[in-house]
């Protein structure tokens, strides 16, 4: 009887209406609504892997990290809402800040010129990343490619050279197209008559 009395005194005193759903922060509810789809989509990859791998610990660890990543995401969401309130007080939007940052960075990139932008950023840096993607794609798509590469050292160097050449060429083309797109955006944002 004493334990029941203590429980009733602590949680159900007269005149207090307790609603568990209303005690949850409204910001947390909106965060759950916004991030629920992304959270569920991030669980698809571990779920699919569960059926293909023998060692299930990787799947469990990735699910735990997904759940743990959910908590800091809420605090980032709160910071983002606070930041948007401050911007609104100044009459700005996040898009305005993105446009200002774009104009500053593109003005610096523009000074280097289209050739350096396409060759260095597109050909070297993006080309290196695309080289890795093309290598993986070739190894997965072409049968016996790995045995061909492992058969002779010159085959390996040829493979690396061809994939880097394909990556660099693709990177140059992509960054040339990006240059035209970014120029149009820069002119639209800086020209008052546009």
Beta strands, then each sheet from edge to edge (+ up, - down):
end
